[in-house]
């Protein structure tokens, strides 16, 4: 059954569950950077074919790896 065919209360339950999951498993990170920094970061993400969230995760992993050497 497609989502469009579901009853309104079922759609609301799905939305509520998704919202609860997101709040539990993700946190919002917001920062202001100079335009050239934002452009460079976006270019790196595009070149690697990953989201900004994934690139941040990779940067943190690499930083931690360098600290342990």
C-alpha positions in Angstrom: 0.0 0.0 0.0 1.3 3.4 -0.9 1.6 6.3 1.6 -1.1 8.3 -0.2 -3.6 5.5 0.4 -3.1 5.4 4.1 -5.6 6.8 6.5 -5.0 10.2 8.1 -4.4 8.8 11.6 -1.9 6.3 10.3 0.0 9.0 8.4 0.1 11.1 11.6 1.5 8.1 13.6 4.2 7.6 11.0 5.1 11.3 11.1 5.2 11.2 14.9 7.4 8.2 15.0 9.8 9.7 12.4 10.0 12.9 14.4 10.7 11.1 17.7 13.4 9.0 15.9 15.0 12.1 14.5 15.1 14.0 17.8 16.6 11.0 19.5 19.3 10.2 16.9 20.3 13.5 15.3 21.3 16.9 16.6 21.3 20.2 14.7 24.7 21.9 14.3 24.6 25.4 13.0 27.4 27.9 12.5 28.2 31.0 10.5 31.4 31.0 8.4 32.8 33.2 5.8 31.4 32.7 2.3 34.7 31.4 0.9 34.9 28.7 3.7 31.3 27.7 3.0 32.0 27.5 -0.7 35.1 25.4 -0.2 33.3 23.1 2.2 30.5 22.6 -0.3 33.0 22.0 -3.1 34.7 19.3 -1.1 31.4 17.6 -0.3 30.4 17.7 -3.9 33.8 16.3 -5.1 33.5 13.5 -2.6 29.9 12.9 -3.4 28.7 13.1 0.3 26.4 15.2 2.4 27.7 18.0 4.6 26.9 15.9 7.6 28.9 13.0 6.3 31.8 15.2 5.5 31.8 16.7 9.0 31.8 13.1 10.4 34.8 12.3 8.2 36.7 15.4 9.4 36.1 14.5 13.0 37.2 10.9 12.4 40.4 12.2 10.6 41.1 14.7 13.4 40.7 12.0 16.1 43.0 9.6 14.1 45.7 12.3 13.9 45.5 12.9 17.6 46.1 9.2 18.3 49.3 9.0 16.3 
